[in-house]
Amino acid sequence: MLDKTLRMNLLYDFYQSLLTQKQRKYMSLYYLDDFSLGEIAEAFEVSRQAVYDNIKRTEAMLEEYEAKLMLLAKFEQRTELLTQIKEAIESNATPEEIMSMLDSLEKLD
Amino acid sequence: MLDKTLRMNLLYDFYQSLLTQKQRKYMSLYYLDDFSLGEIAEAFEVSRQAVYDNIKRTEAMLEEYEAKLMLLAKFEQRTELLTQIKEAIESNATPEEIMSMLDSLEKLD
C-alpha cells in the first residue's frame, strides 16, 4: 500500500472530475499544497471541523470510486507491464516475445 | 461517432459499477439482451414509460461519466496506438522507434 498522502494525490488525479468544486478546493489545498486544516478553515471562514469532515468524506468517496472503477490499480498494472516491455526490448527480445507482451497489455483494459 | 447501441454497450462496460442494480438490470436487458421496453416493463411489473425514463436517465448518466472520466475515449486511443506498435514490429521497425511509440502510449494515461 502506498503512503496515504501519495495515494490520495493519485486517487485525486484520477477522480477529481467526479468531486464538487468545494471538495476539489479543500483536497488540493490539503494534499497538493500542504495547507493545514486550520489554514483552510481560516481561508474559507468555516470551522476546522467542517473542513476535516469534508476532507474525510472526500477521501472515502475517492476510495469508493477506486473500489468500483480501479483506475489507479489498472494504471499501475499497465505501467509495470510497459516497463517490462521496454526492458525486454533493451535486452533484445524477439518480435514474438514483444508481441505477446503487447497482447497482455491490451488484455489489461 | 459510433452507432448508438454499440456506444451504449461500451459505456455500460466502463461505468456499470457506478449504476444502481435496477439501472444495470434494465440496461443489460435492453442493450445487451435486446429486450423491448414492453418486455422489460412486463417482467418487472412496471409501466413501459417507467422503463423508458429509467433507461434515458441512465444513458445520460453514462454520457456524463464519459465527459468527466473519458475512459472510452482513452481506451480507444490506447487501442489505436497499440495496433500501430504491433504493425511497426511486423514491419521490422527499429527498437528506438518502438521505444518512442511505447513512450507515447505511457503518456496517454
Backbone of each chain as ProteinMPNN parsed JSONL, in Angstrom:
{"seq_chain_A": "MLDKTLRMNLLYDFYQSLLTQKQRKYMSLYYLDDFSLGEIAEAFEVSRQAVYDNIKRTEAMLEEYEAKLMLLAKFEQRTELLTQIKEAIESNATPEEIMSMLDSLEKLD", "coords_chain_A": {"N_chain_A": [[0.848, -1.211, 0.0], [0.517, 2.189, -0.829], [1.979, 5.111, 0.644], [-0.204, 7.195, 2.512], [-0.641, 9.969, 1.753], [0.501, 10.106, -0.813], [-1.082, 8.19, -2.096], [-3.653, 9.41, -1.907], [-3.171, 11.692, -3.421], [-2.813, 10.499, -5.953], [-5.298, 9.172, -6.326], [-6.906, 11.41, -6.301], [-6.03, 12.673, -8.631], [-7.075, 10.868, -10.551], [-9.869, 10.881, -10.083], [-10.876, 13.451, -9.654], [-12.62, 14.851, -11.289], [-15.092, 13.921, -10.612], [-15.773, 15.064, -8.262], [-17.215, 17.697, -6.153], [-16.898, 21.287, -6.59], [-16.111, 22.503, -4.178], [-15.13, 20.327, -2.74], [-12.931, 19.73, -4.356], [-11.362, 22.051, -4.031], [-10.729, 22.031, -1.216], [-9.385, 19.532, -1.056], [-7.218, 19.871, -2.831], [-5.833, 21.972, -1.693], [-5.179, 20.843, 0.763], [-3.885, 18.335, 0.198], [-2.263, 18.698, -2.123], [-1.1, 21.257, -1.897], [-0.328, 21.298, 0.683], [-1.516, 22.687, 2.834], [-2.612, 23.383, 6.214], [-5.395, 22.033, 8.163], [-6.445, 24.073, 9.743], [-5.548, 26.379, 8.417], [-6.93, 26.186, 5.982], [-9.564, 26.316, 6.937], [-9.592, 28.921, 7.942], [-9.152, 30.425, 5.603], [-11.524, 29.895, 4.193], [-13.395, 30.746, 5.934], [-14.769, 28.946, 7.648], [-15.466, 26.349, 10.12], [-12.735, 24.485, 11.59], [-13.423, 21.858, 12.015], [-15.435, 21.465, 10.114], [-14.005, 21.556, 7.723], [-12.33, 19.37, 8.123], [-14.248, 17.247, 8.276], [-15.324, 17.383, 5.691], [-13.08, 16.757, 4.102], [-12.476, 14.157, 5.028], [-14.812, 12.797, 4.212], [-14.554, 13.115, 1.467], [-12.183, 11.699, 0.966], [-13.101, 9.12, 1.547], [-14.996, 8.867, -0.482], [-13.314, 8.903, -2.742], [-11.934, 6.495, -2.366], [-14.087, 4.751, -2.605], [-14.815, 5.142, -5.305], [-12.477, 4.162, -6.468], [-12.618, 1.487, -5.642], [-14.729, 0.694, -7.199], [-14.104, 1.405, -9.916], [-11.362, 1.056, -10.285], [-9.234, 2.567, -11.431], [-6.701, 3.553, -10.664], [-5.39, 1.178, -9.84], [-5.398, -0.272, -12.274], [-3.921, 1.453, -13.855], [-1.446, 1.258, -12.573], [-0.847, -1.434, -13.086], [-0.65, -1.373, -15.898], [1.505, 0.385, -16.199], [3.574, -1.069, -15.003], [3.759, -3.309, -16.688], [4.41, -2.046, -19.088], [6.953, -1.112, -18.448], [8.281, -3.558, -18.223], [8.099, -4.409, -20.884], [9.671, -2.502, -22.174], [12.133, -3.08, -21.007], [12.489, -5.632, -22.027], [12.781, -5.094, -24.74], [15.162, -3.675, -24.654], [16.843, -5.725, -23.863], [17.05, -7.119, -26.173], [14.835, -8.843, -26.908], [12.838, -11.205, -28.815], [10.771, -10.319, -31.697], [8.384, -11.798, -31.497], [8.201, -12.323, -28.765], [7.888, -9.711, -27.774], [5.49, -9.009, -29.031], [3.738, -10.779, -27.762], [3.803, -9.785, -25.163], [2.672, -7.304, -25.626], [0.116, -8.099, -26.3], [-0.745, -8.982, -23.786], [-0.773, -6.547, -22.481], [-2.837, -5.261, -23.839], [-4.953, -6.8, -23.0], [-5.294, -6.011, -20.398], [-7.093, -3.944, -20.285]], "CA_chain_A": [[0.0, 0.0, 0.0], [1.266, 3.435, -0.889], [1.83, 6.139, 1.668], [-1.546, 7.789, 2.389], [-0.657, 11.227, 1.01], [0.749, 9.794, -2.219], [-2.279, 7.515, -2.621], [-4.733, 10.402, -2.063], [-2.806, 12.508, -4.579], [-3.078, 9.729, -7.173], [-6.752, 8.995, -6.462], [-7.436, 12.729, -6.665], [-5.724, 12.811, -10.065], [-7.974, 10.063, -11.386], [-11.311, 11.048, -9.852], [-11.261, 14.811, -9.259], [-13.748, 15.33, -12.092], [-16.351, 13.466, -10.013], [-15.976, 15.772, -6.99], [-17.756, 19.054, -6.247], [-15.856, 22.311, -6.613], [-15.614, 22.702, -2.813], [-14.282, 19.174, -2.405], [-11.66, 19.873, -5.083], [-10.593, 23.128, -3.387], [-10.178, 21.55, 0.059], [-8.432, 18.437, -1.284], [-5.979, 20.3, -3.473], [-5.075, 22.758, -0.713], [-4.675, 19.966, 1.835], [-2.969, 17.28, -0.267], [-1.26, 19.145, -3.102], [-0.381, 22.464, -1.457], [0.132, 21.065, 2.047], [-2.104, 23.588, 3.836], [-3.173, 22.7, 7.388], [-6.856, 22.167, 8.287], [-6.695, 25.394, 10.299], [-5.34, 27.4, 7.374], [-8.05, 26.1, 5.029], [-10.739, 26.82, 7.656], [-9.488, 30.379, 8.004], [-9.318, 30.966, 4.249], [-12.919, 29.768, 3.748], [-14.25, 31.23, 7.038], [-15.594, 27.877, 8.216], [-14.763, 25.75, 11.259], [-11.73, 23.463, 11.289], [-14.154, 20.585, 11.991], [-16.158, 21.37, 8.832], [-13.006, 21.21, 6.702], [-11.921, 17.99, 8.416], [-15.332, 16.335, 7.873], [-15.424, 17.385, 4.224], [-11.927, 16.029, 3.541], [-12.655, 12.724, 5.341], [-15.857, 12.277, 3.312], [-14.0, 13.068, 0.103], [-11.247, 10.565, 0.929], [-13.911, 7.898, 1.47], [-15.57, 8.818, -1.836], [-12.254, 8.525, -3.686], [-11.691, 5.056, -2.198], [-15.242, 4.042, -3.178], [-14.669, 5.177, -6.766], [-11.394, 3.25, -6.838], [-13.113, 0.119, -5.464], [-15.633, 0.395, -8.317], [-13.529, 1.581, -11.27], [-9.97, 0.581, -10.246], [-8.393, 3.283, -12.4], [-5.321, 3.598, -10.168], [-4.84, -0.187, -9.89], [-5.146, -0.625, -13.673], [-2.807, 2.302, -14.294], [-0.205, 0.68, -12.035], [-0.583, -2.671, -13.842], [-0.182, -1.0, -17.241], [2.838, 0.981, -16.081], [4.532, -2.139, -14.699], [3.934, -4.124, -17.896], [5.144, -1.22, -20.054], [8.364, -1.14, -18.027], [8.806, -4.874, -18.595], [8.233, -4.461, -22.347], [10.853, -1.7, -22.527], [13.324, -3.845, -20.601], [12.619, -6.75, -22.967], [13.34, -4.552, -25.991], [16.578, -3.353, -24.394], [17.631, -6.97, -23.819], [16.933, -7.774, -27.488], [13.826, -9.904, -27.007], [12.382, -11.411, -30.19], [9.492, -9.665, -32.013], [7.286, -12.632, -30.99], [8.091, -12.08, -27.319], [7.325, -8.359, -27.583], [4.081, -9.093, -29.438], [2.974, -11.47, -26.728], [3.665, -8.855, -24.035], [1.706, -6.27, -26.03], [-1.21, -8.721, -26.155], [-1.094, -8.941, -22.363], [-1.088, -5.149, -22.17], [-4.16, -4.991, -24.404], [-5.97, -7.516, -22.207], [-5.487, -5.361, -19.093], [-8.173, -2.943, -20.323]], "C_chain_A": [[0.878, 1.253, 0.0], [1.071, 4.243, 0.383], [0.514, 6.887, 1.42], [-1.585, 9.056, 1.531], [-0.45, 10.988, -0.48], [-0.485, 9.14, -2.844], [-3.417, 8.505, -2.857], [-4.44, 11.327, -3.251], [-3.141, 11.793, -5.88], [-4.583, 9.547, -7.393], [-7.407, 10.319, -6.875], [-7.2, 13.011, -8.146], [-6.754, 12.091, -10.928], [-9.438, 10.474, -11.282], [-11.756, 12.473, -9.548], [-12.461, 15.319, -10.051], [-15.094, 14.909, -11.512], [-16.66, 14.184, -8.691], [-16.639, 17.128, -7.221], [-16.585, 20.047, -6.217], [-15.258, 22.523, -5.211], [-14.7, 21.552, -2.402], [-12.918, 19.294, -3.089], [-10.774, 20.922, -4.429], [-9.912, 22.612, -2.123], [-9.093, 20.502, -0.18], [-7.131, 18.946, -1.875], [-5.162, 21.17, -2.518], [-4.422, 21.841, 0.322], [-3.611, 19.005, 1.31], [-1.913, 17.767, -1.255], [-0.439, 20.309, -2.553], [0.027, 22.408, 0.011], [-0.334, 22.113, 3.056], [-2.578, 22.762, 5.03], [-4.694, 22.878, 7.385], [-7.212, 23.569, 8.769], [-6.563, 26.497, 9.25], [-6.482, 27.392, 6.358], [-9.314, 26.677, 5.666], [-10.748, 28.349, 7.673], [-9.773, 30.996, 6.63], [-10.777, 30.942, 3.798], [-13.923, 30.236, 4.804], [-15.264, 30.18, 7.465], [-14.815, 27.266, 9.378], [-13.751, 24.707, 10.765], [-12.42, 22.101, 11.145], [-14.873, 20.393, 10.648], [-15.198, 20.973, 7.712], [-12.59, 19.752, 6.87], [-12.971, 16.993, 7.932], [-15.427, 16.235, 6.348], [-14.288, 16.566, 3.608], [-12.055, 14.528, 3.814], [-13.695, 12.09, 4.427], [-15.321, 12.132, 1.893], [-13.026, 11.906, -0.043], [-12.016, 9.255, 0.783], [-14.535, 7.75, 0.087], [-14.536, 8.368, -2.856], [-11.967, 7.026, -3.59], [-12.857, 4.235, -2.745], [-15.17, 4.014, -4.705], [-13.579, 4.203, -7.209], [-11.835, 1.793, -6.698], [-13.994, -0.277, -6.651], [-14.927, 0.415, -9.674], [-12.078, 1.114, -11.382], [-9.053, 1.268, -11.261], [-6.934, 3.334, -11.957], [-4.672, 2.217, -10.268], [-4.504, -0.58, -11.331], [-3.985, 0.187, -14.248], [-1.479, 1.702, -13.825], [0.166, -0.615, -12.765], [-0.035, -2.353, -15.234], [1.239, -0.462, -17.196], [3.897, -0.095, -15.851], [4.814, -2.969, -15.957], [4.697, -3.346, -18.97], [6.635, -1.198, -19.728], [9.003, -2.463, -18.425], [9.02, -4.974, -20.113], [9.473, -3.679, -22.783], [12.143, -2.436, -22.157], [13.569, -4.994, -21.574], [13.229, -6.269, -24.288], [14.826, -4.249, -25.811], [17.44, -4.609, -24.304], [17.434, -7.8, -25.097], [15.995, -8.977, -27.513], [13.381, -10.037, -28.459], [11.073, -10.645, -30.423], [8.31, -10.463, -31.458], [7.082, -12.408, -29.484], [7.459, -10.715, -27.035], [5.829, -8.365, -27.923], [3.231, -9.716, -28.341], [2.784, -10.575, -25.5], [2.676, -7.736, -24.367], [0.275, -6.804, -25.961], [-1.669, -8.683, -24.704], [-1.499, -7.531, -21.952], [-2.499, -4.817, -22.64], [-5.25, -5.63, -23.534], [-6.209, -6.876, -20.843], [-6.69, -4.428, -19.097], [-9.539, -3.539, -20.018]], "O_chain_A": [[1.854, 1.346, 0.744], [0.09, 4.058, 1.104], [0.159, 7.178, 0.277], [-2.462, 9.202, 0.679], [-1.133, 11.585, -1.313], [-0.886, 9.476, -3.958], [-4.078, 8.45, -3.894], [-5.349, 11.699, -3.994], [-3.687, 12.398, -6.803], [-5.084, 9.741, -8.501], [-8.333, 10.345, -7.685], [-8.08, 13.532, -8.831], [-7.243, 12.64, -11.916], [-10.169, 10.424, -12.271], [-12.922, 12.683, -9.212], [-13.238, 16.129, -9.546], [-16.127, 15.471, -11.876], [-17.697, 13.933, -8.077], [-16.631, 17.65, -8.336], [-15.456, 19.701, -5.871], [-14.048, 22.7, -5.071], [-13.645, 21.76, -1.803], [-11.884, 19.001, -2.489], [-9.569, 20.714, -4.285], [-8.697, 22.728, -1.964], [-8.016, 20.568, 0.412], [-6.054, 18.508, -1.471], [-3.932, 21.114, -2.531], [-3.269, 22.036, 0.706], [-2.546, 18.875, 1.913], [-0.778, 17.291, -1.223], [0.78, 20.345, -2.723], [0.645, 23.338, 0.529], [0.37, 22.397, 4.025], [-2.908, 21.584, 4.884], [-5.222, 23.753, 6.699], [-8.158, 24.182, 8.275], [-7.368, 27.427, 9.205], [-6.947, 28.446, 5.926], [-10.048, 27.431, 5.029], [-11.78, 28.981, 7.447], [-10.531, 31.959, 6.511], [-11.227, 31.854, 3.104], [-15.135, 30.141, 4.61], [-16.451, 30.466, 7.625], [-13.655, 27.609, 9.604], [-13.894, 24.133, 9.685], [-12.064, 21.297, 10.283], [-14.91, 19.284, 10.115], [-15.535, 20.153, 6.858], [-12.507, 18.998, 5.9], [-12.641, 16.015, 7.262], [-15.589, 15.149, 5.792], [-14.517, 15.773, 2.695], [-11.776, 13.714, 2.934], [-13.495, 10.985, 3.924], [-15.602, 11.149, 1.207], [-13.038, 11.207, -1.057], [-11.637, 8.387, -0.003], [-14.598, 6.647, -0.456], [-14.831, 7.554, -3.731], [-11.779, 6.362, -4.609], [-12.651, 3.149, -3.286], [-15.433, 2.983, -5.323], [-13.738, 3.501, -8.207], [-11.478, 0.954, -7.525], [-14.007, -1.438, -7.061], [-15.14, -0.479, -10.493], [-11.618, 0.808, -12.482], [-8.2, 0.624, -11.873], [-6.029, 3.178, -12.778], [-3.536, 2.097, -10.728], [-3.446, -1.155, -11.585], [-3.175, -0.323, -15.023], [-0.511, 1.646, -14.583], [1.34, -0.869, -13.033], [0.921, -2.979, -15.692], [2.072, -0.8, -18.037], [4.982, -0.043, -16.43], [5.965, -3.29, -16.252], [5.53, -3.913, -19.677], [7.475, -1.259, -20.626], [10.135, -2.49, -18.908], [10.005, -5.556, -20.567], [10.23, -4.126, -23.645], [13.119, -2.413, -22.907], [14.714, -5.298, -21.908], [14.075, -6.941, -24.877], [15.641, -4.525, -26.69], [18.627, -4.574, -24.627], [17.627, -9.016, -25.1], [16.332, -10.016, -28.082], [13.525, -9.1, -29.245], [10.348, -10.353, -29.473], [7.334, -9.872, -30.996], [5.954, -12.316, -29.0], [6.602, -10.588, -26.161], [5.013, -7.798, -27.196], [2.14, -9.236, -28.035], [1.728, -10.602, -24.868], [1.934, -7.276, -23.499], [-0.656, -6.077, -25.615], [-2.83, -8.39, -24.419], [-2.439, -7.339, -21.181], [-3.263, -4.169, -21.924], [-6.329, -5.065, -23.358], [-7.217, -7.163, -20.196], [-7.254, -4.144, -18.041], [-10.539, -2.821, -20.013]]}, "seq_chain_B": "MLDKTLRMNLLYDFYQSLLTQKQRKYMSLYYLDDFSLGEIAEAFEVSRQAVYDNIKRTEAMLEEYEAKLMLLAKFEQRTELLTQIKEAIESNATPEEIMSMLDSLEKLD", "coords_chain_B": {"N_chain_B": [[-18.533, 9.195, -34.738], [-19.698, 6.432, -32.893], [-22.179, 3.941, -33.66], [-25.238, 4.171, -31.889], [-26.176, 2.004, -30.199], [-23.892, 0.348, -29.98], [-22.143, 2.196, -28.807], [-23.45, 2.674, -26.339], [-23.313, 0.122, -25.237], [-20.516, -0.078, -24.877], [-20.004, 2.122, -23.15], [-21.525, 1.267, -21.008], [-20.083, -1.025, -20.279], [-17.765, 0.219, -19.239], [-18.7, 1.865, -17.131], [-20.614, 0.571, -15.552], [-20.356, -0.176, -12.886], [-20.907, 2.074, -11.479], [-23.574, 2.416, -11.52], [-26.989, 1.924, -10.289], [-28.47, -1.156, -9.039], [-30.947, -1.637, -10.271], [-30.786, 0.036, -12.523], [-28.701, -1.239, -13.852], [-29.866, -3.725, -14.433], [-32.069, -3.033, -16.194], [-30.615, -1.771, -18.263], [-28.891, -3.813, -19.163], [-30.66, -5.74, -20.037], [-31.98, -4.323, -22.067], [-29.925, -3.291, -23.787], [-27.873, -5.263, -23.998], [-29.186, -7.762, -24.126], [-31.187, -7.269, -25.859], [-33.929, -6.935, -25.303], [-37.297, -5.661, -25.608], [-38.753, -2.455, -24.634], [-41.343, -2.894, -23.713], [-41.283, -5.621, -23.047], [-39.448, -5.615, -20.914], [-40.823, -3.982, -19.111], [-43.05, -5.611, -18.57], [-41.808, -7.849, -17.362], [-40.844, -6.706, -14.987], [-43.087, -5.738, -13.88], [-43.844, -3.017, -14.127], [-44.649, 0.255, -15.576], [-44.343, 0.778, -19.149], [-43.448, 3.314, -19.714], [-42.071, 3.982, -17.369], [-39.859, 2.294, -17.491], [-38.71, 3.244, -19.836], [-38.081, 5.923, -19.09], [-36.234, 5.462, -17.045], [-34.149, 4.181, -18.435], [-33.422, 6.196, -20.278], [-32.503, 8.168, -18.491], [-30.336, 6.794, -17.419], [-28.722, 6.456, -19.685], [-28.023, 9.136, -20.1], [-26.584, 9.604, -17.753], [-24.402, 7.863, -18.163], [-23.184, 9.12, -20.334], [-22.488, 11.504, -19.085], [-20.606, 10.608, -17.191], [-18.654, 9.713, -18.976], [-17.965, 12.132, -20.184], [-16.674, 13.287, -18.064], [-14.677, 11.416, -17.154], [-13.657, 10.102, -19.377], [-13.076, 7.393, -20.11], [-13.735, 5.602, -22.168], [-12.91, 7.02, -24.467], [-10.138, 7.243, -23.947], [-9.458, 4.563, -23.861], [-9.933, 3.878, -26.529], [-7.966, 5.412, -27.781], [-5.641, 4.233, -26.712], [-5.908, 1.62, -27.721], [-5.732, 2.093, -30.478], [-3.12, 3.076, -30.723], [-1.674, 0.882, -29.778], [-2.221, -0.955, -31.807], [-0.861, 0.296, -33.899], [1.759, 0.059, -32.924], [2.115, -2.71, -32.962], [1.913, -3.152, -35.714], [4.18, -1.758, -36.5], [6.194, -3.338, -35.377], [5.816, -5.654, -36.854], [6.582, -4.681, -39.335], [9.269, -4.588, -39.024], [10.361, -2.356, -37.535], [12.809, -0.203, -35.945], [14.315, -0.835, -32.668], [14.5, 1.629, -31.348], [12.482, 3.134, -32.532], [10.228, 1.672, -31.732], [10.43, 1.961, -28.954], [9.978, 4.716, -28.718], [7.333, 4.883, -29.521], [6.179, 3.419, -27.475], [6.66, 5.146, -25.38], [4.9, 7.203, -26.06], [2.521, 5.838, -25.693], [2.563, 5.455, -22.94], [2.286, 8.057, -22.113], [-0.341, 8.608, -22.642], [-1.897, 8.033, -20.467]], "CA_chain_B": [[-19.342, 8.693, -33.594], [-20.154, 5.054, -33.022], [-23.589, 3.607, -33.593], [-25.719, 4.382, -30.51], [-26.223, 0.779, -29.399], [-22.521, -0.049, -29.692], [-21.589, 3.157, -27.848], [-24.045, 2.433, -25.017], [-22.711, -1.119, -24.747], [-19.157, 0.207, -24.413], [-20.09, 2.974, -21.956], [-22.028, 0.402, -19.939], [-18.916, -1.81, -19.857], [-16.822, 1.013, -18.439], [-19.27, 2.58, -15.983], [-21.733, -0.115, -14.901], [-20.164, -0.248, -11.427], [-21.408, 3.317, -10.863], [-25.041, 2.438, -11.644], [-27.734, 1.135, -9.304], [-28.787, -2.5, -9.509], [-32.072, -1.55, -11.208], [-30.277, 0.598, -13.78], [-27.922, -2.284, -14.531], [-30.818, -4.726, -14.956], [-32.751, -2.501, -17.371], [-29.654, -1.505, -19.349], [-28.338, -5.032, -19.758], [-31.734, -6.383, -20.803], [-32.294, -3.53, -23.257], [-28.808, -3.127, -24.729], [-27.103, -6.485, -24.239], [-30.031, -8.911, -24.474], [-32.093, -6.844, -26.917], [-35.344, -6.952, -24.924], [-38.016, -4.413, -25.892], [-39.205, -1.743, -23.426], [-42.553, -3.575, -23.259], [-40.924, -6.888, -22.386], [-38.834, -5.306, -19.608], [-41.921, -3.489, -18.258], [-43.85, -6.766, -18.147], [-41.013, -8.673, -16.446], [-40.685, -6.037, -13.687], [-44.416, -5.254, -13.476], [-43.913, -1.547, -14.077], [-45.126, 0.758, -16.867], [-43.355, 0.923, -20.212], [-42.897, 4.668, -19.559], [-41.102, 3.969, -16.256], [-38.636, 1.668, -18.001], [-38.132, 4.191, -20.801], [-37.484, 7.048, -18.359], [-35.05, 4.977, -16.333], [-33.068, 3.937, -19.408], [-32.972, 7.502, -20.796], [-31.689, 8.807, -17.437], [-29.079, 6.051, -17.314], [-27.906, 6.823, -20.848], [-27.474, 10.477, -19.854], [-25.543, 9.45, -16.713], [-23.213, 7.251, -18.772], [-22.505, 10.15, -21.131], [-21.864, 12.459, -18.151], [-19.382, 9.979, -16.672], [-17.655, 9.704, -20.047], [-17.482, 13.506, -20.363], [-15.771, 13.593, -16.948], [-13.543, 10.49, -16.979], [-13.161, 9.748, -20.725], [-12.483, 6.052, -20.124], [-13.896, 5.013, -23.501], [-12.04, 7.754, -25.401], [-8.743, 6.871, -23.688], [-9.327, 3.166, -24.278], [-9.825, 3.855, -27.997], [-6.636, 5.94, -28.127], [-4.632, 3.211, -26.385], [-6.066, 0.507, -28.655], [-5.23, 2.512, -31.786], [-1.665, 3.152, -30.65], [-1.175, -0.495, -29.67], [-2.285, -1.526, -33.154], [0.257, 0.887, -34.664], [3.021, -0.512, -32.43], [2.2, -4.077, -33.491], [2.221, -3.04, -37.143], [5.577, -1.328, -36.625], [7.039, -4.51, -35.103], [5.699, -6.552, -38.016], [7.361, -4.138, -40.465], [10.666, -4.512, -38.609], [10.814, -1.043, -37.063], [13.969, -0.305, -35.051], [13.995, -0.767, -31.243], [14.325, 3.04, -30.957], [11.15, 3.555, -32.982], [9.246, 1.019, -30.847], [10.541, 2.626, -27.658], [9.358, 6.03, -28.78], [5.877, 4.666, -29.548], [5.777, 2.989, -26.132], [6.622, 6.369, -24.563], [3.63, 7.878, -26.363], [1.465, 5.058, -25.054], [2.63, 5.739, -21.5], [1.829, 9.44, -21.87], [-1.802, 8.684, -22.807], [-2.591, 7.814, -19.191]], "C_chain_B": [[-19.828, 7.276, -33.881], [-21.671, 4.999, -33.108], [-24.039, 3.637, -32.129], [-25.684, 3.122, -29.645], [-24.825, 0.313, -29.021], [-21.91, 0.876, -28.647], [-22.148, 2.912, -26.445], [-23.506, 1.138, -24.409], [-21.324, -0.865, -24.165], [-19.176, 1.065, -23.15], [-20.577, 2.157, -20.764], [-20.905, -0.473, -19.383], [-18.023, -1.027, -18.892], [-17.417, 1.512, -17.129], [-20.359, 1.829, -15.231], [-21.591, -0.168, -13.381], [-20.681, 1.005, -10.724], [-22.931, 3.41, -10.915], [-25.69, 1.666, -10.498], [-28.051, -0.235, -9.913], [-29.932, -2.474, -10.535], [-31.626, -0.995, -12.551], [-29.51, -0.452, -14.574], [-28.836, -3.322, -15.171], [-31.46, -4.247, -16.245], [-31.787, -2.349, -18.54], [-29.171, -2.796, -19.995], [-29.423, -5.784, -20.538], [-31.963, -5.645, -22.125], [-31.15, -3.536, -24.263], [-28.033, -4.42, -25.0], [-27.995, -7.615, -24.742], [-31.133, -8.553, -25.458], [-33.566, -7.047, -26.583], [-35.986, -5.637, -25.351], [-38.42, -3.759, -24.574], [-40.424, -2.453, -22.837], [-42.245, -4.869, -22.523], [-40.31, -6.651, -21.007], [-39.915, -4.852, -18.624], [-42.737, -4.653, -17.708], [-43.096, -7.59, -17.096], [-40.919, -8.045, -15.06], [-42.0, -5.488, -13.14], [-44.42, -3.758, -13.2], [-44.39, -1.07, -15.457], [-43.97, 0.85, -17.866], [-42.659, 2.281, -20.08], [-41.831, 4.715, -18.457], [-39.775, 3.369, -16.712], [-37.914, 2.632, -18.947], [-37.42, 5.344, -20.09], [-36.195, 6.636, -17.658], [-33.872, 4.791, -17.3], [-32.526, 5.248, -19.976], [-32.091, 8.216, -19.762], [-30.338, 8.129, -17.325], [-28.155, 6.382, -18.478], [-27.249, 8.185, -20.631], [-26.366, 10.424, -18.798], [-24.258, 8.878, -17.303], [-22.446, 8.284, -19.597], [-21.85, 11.203, -20.234], [-20.579, 11.887, -17.559], [-18.288, 9.992, -17.731], [-17.09, 11.11, -20.271], [-16.471, 13.848, -19.273], [-14.52, 12.716, -16.934], [-12.918, 10.039, -18.303], [-12.506, 8.369, -20.801], [-12.598, 5.398, -21.501], [-12.957, 5.698, -24.502], [-10.574, 7.349, -25.206], [-8.473, 5.422, -24.101], [-9.137, 3.09, -25.797], [-8.463, 4.377, -28.456], [-5.549, 4.906, -27.871], [-4.68, 2.059, -27.388], [-5.475, 0.847, -30.016], [-3.694, 2.526, -31.787], [-1.04, 1.762, -30.531], [-1.175, -1.186, -31.027], [-1.126, -1.003, -34.009], [1.597, 0.29, -34.229], [3.204, -1.929, -32.975], [2.541, -4.068, -34.983], [3.676, -2.656, -37.349], [6.519, -2.509, -36.386], [7.006, -5.464, -36.298], [6.463, -6.028, -39.229], [8.806, -3.873, -40.057], [11.157, -3.104, -38.277], [12.004, -1.237, -36.119], [13.505, -0.294, -33.591], [13.748, 0.671, -30.793], [12.931, 3.53, -31.348], [10.063, 2.948, -32.073], [9.238, 1.697, -29.479], [9.799, 3.966, -27.644], [7.828, 5.907, -28.831], [5.364, 4.215, -28.182], [5.734, 4.192, -25.172], [5.314, 7.124, -24.792], [2.462, 7.171, -25.685], [1.401, 5.372, -23.555], [2.048, 7.128, -21.203], [0.315, 9.58, -22.014], [-2.524, 8.603, -21.466], [-2.791, 9.113, -18.395]], "O_chain_B": [[-20.305, 6.974, -34.975], [-22.359, 5.922, -32.671], [-23.316, 3.187, -31.241], [-25.224, 3.157, -28.503], [-24.587, -0.073, -27.877], [-21.245, 0.42, -27.717], [-21.399, 2.94, -25.469], [-23.269, 1.067, -23.203], [-20.992, -1.37, -23.093], [-18.457, 0.782, -22.192], [-20.096, 2.334, -19.645], [-20.785, -0.645, -18.17], [-17.586, -1.548, -17.866], [-16.716, 1.578, -16.12], [-20.981, 2.407, -14.34], [-22.593, -0.201, -12.666], [-20.871, 0.999, -9.508], [-23.514, 4.37, -10.412], [-25.042, 0.865, -9.825], [-27.92, -0.446, -11.118], [-29.897, -3.192, -11.534], [-32.037, -1.492, -13.599], [-29.641, -0.551, -15.794], [-28.613, -3.747, -16.304], [-31.418, -4.936, -17.265], [-32.094, -2.743, -19.665], [-29.051, -2.879, -21.218], [-29.142, -6.389, -21.573], [-32.121, -6.271, -23.174], [-31.369, -3.758, -25.454], [-27.585, -4.643, -26.125], [-27.625, -8.341, -25.664], [-31.923, -9.41, -25.854], [-34.371, -7.304, -27.478], [-35.308, -4.614, -25.446], [-38.434, -4.408, -23.528], [-40.535, -2.602, -21.62], [-42.863, -5.179, -21.505], [-40.598, -7.375, -20.054], [-39.934, -5.27, -17.466], [-43.074, -4.68, -16.524], [-43.664, -7.979, -16.075], [-40.914, -8.761, -14.059], [-42.032, -4.859, -12.083], [-44.929, -3.297, -12.179], [-44.522, -1.866, -16.387], [-42.803, 0.979, -17.496], [-41.453, 2.398, -20.298], [-40.817, 5.401, -18.594], [-38.704, 3.868, -16.366], [-36.699, 2.813, -18.878], [-36.295, 5.698, -20.443], [-35.2, 7.36, -17.674], [-32.746, 5.195, -17.009], [-31.316, 5.402, -20.139], [-31.062, 8.795, -20.111], [-29.314, 8.791, -17.157], [-26.952, 6.567, -18.291], [-26.071, 8.371, -20.936], [-25.346, 11.101, -18.922], [-23.161, 9.342, -16.989], [-21.216, 8.323, -19.567], [-20.791, 11.736, -20.568], [-19.579, 12.595, -17.437], [-17.126, 10.254, -17.422], [-15.895, 11.273, -20.515], [-15.526, 14.6, -19.511], [-13.417, 13.22, -16.723], [-11.756, 9.635, -18.326], [-11.493, 8.199, -21.48], [-11.672, 4.721, -21.951], [-12.291, 5.028, -25.291], [-9.852, 7.135, -26.181], [-7.404, 5.099, -24.62], [-8.294, 2.34, -26.291], [-7.876, 3.85, -29.401], [-4.652, 4.716, -28.692], [-3.645, 1.579, -27.85], [-4.808, 0.022, -30.64], [-3.058, 2.051, -32.728], [0.007, 1.499, -31.121], [-0.24, -1.915, -31.36], [-0.494, -1.76, -34.746], [2.469, 0.043, -35.062], [4.298, -2.306, -33.396], [3.35, -4.869, -35.453], [4.335, -3.161, -38.258], [7.515, -2.67, -37.092], [8.034, -6.01, -36.7], [6.938, -6.808, -40.055], [9.488, -3.044, -40.66], [12.246, -2.708, -38.694], [12.182, -2.319, -35.56], [12.417, 0.202, -33.299], [12.883, 0.915, -29.951], [12.281, 4.25, -30.589], [9.106, 3.626, -31.698], [8.178, 1.972, -28.917], [9.094, 4.297, -26.691], [7.117, 6.729, -28.253], [4.26, 4.576, -27.774], [4.892, 4.255, -24.276], [4.698, 7.62, -23.85], [1.542, 7.808, -25.173], [0.322, 5.531, -22.986], [1.404, 7.338, -20.175], [-0.255, 10.569, -21.554], [-3.659, 9.065, -21.353], [-3.359, 9.087, -17.303]]}, "name": "protein", "num_of_chains": 2, "seq": "MLDKTLRMNLLYDFYQSLLTQKQRKYMSLYYLDDFSLGEIAEAFEVSRQAVYDNIKRTEAMLEEYEAKLMLLAKFEQRTELLTQIKEAIESNATPEEIMSMLDSLEKLDMLDKTLRMNLLYDFYQSLLTQKQRKYMSLYYLDDFSLGEIAEAFEVSRQAVYDNIKRTEAMLEEYEAKLMLLAKFEQRTELLTQIKEAIESNATPEEIMSMLDSLEKLD"}
